[in-house]
């Protein structure tokens, strides 16, 4: 799927955001969403504008696509500890863009 993405820009931004949302929500989806899921969804929504700006300014790179691929493969391998660490690292990317290191 990622090889079919358009180059960075407005078109890619819209498509990426849709796929990204589905991907992240599937990672934390449960049959009975709890408080943590609600907080995650809220933070995800609050950072949407920053992801969109990042993508429209063509700062989205293949490195981000690769990070998602590695995270997905880790989840499929059921390596919970590594997947959690990768998810935290990945989520911090947007916060670092907003607030800096």
Protein Blocks (a to p, Z undefined) as FASTA:
>chain_A
ZZmpccedjklmmmmmmmmmmmmmmmmgcfbdcfklmmmmmmmmmmmmmmmmmmmnopac
fklmmmmmmmmmmmmnopaklmmmmmmmmmmmmmmmmnoZZ
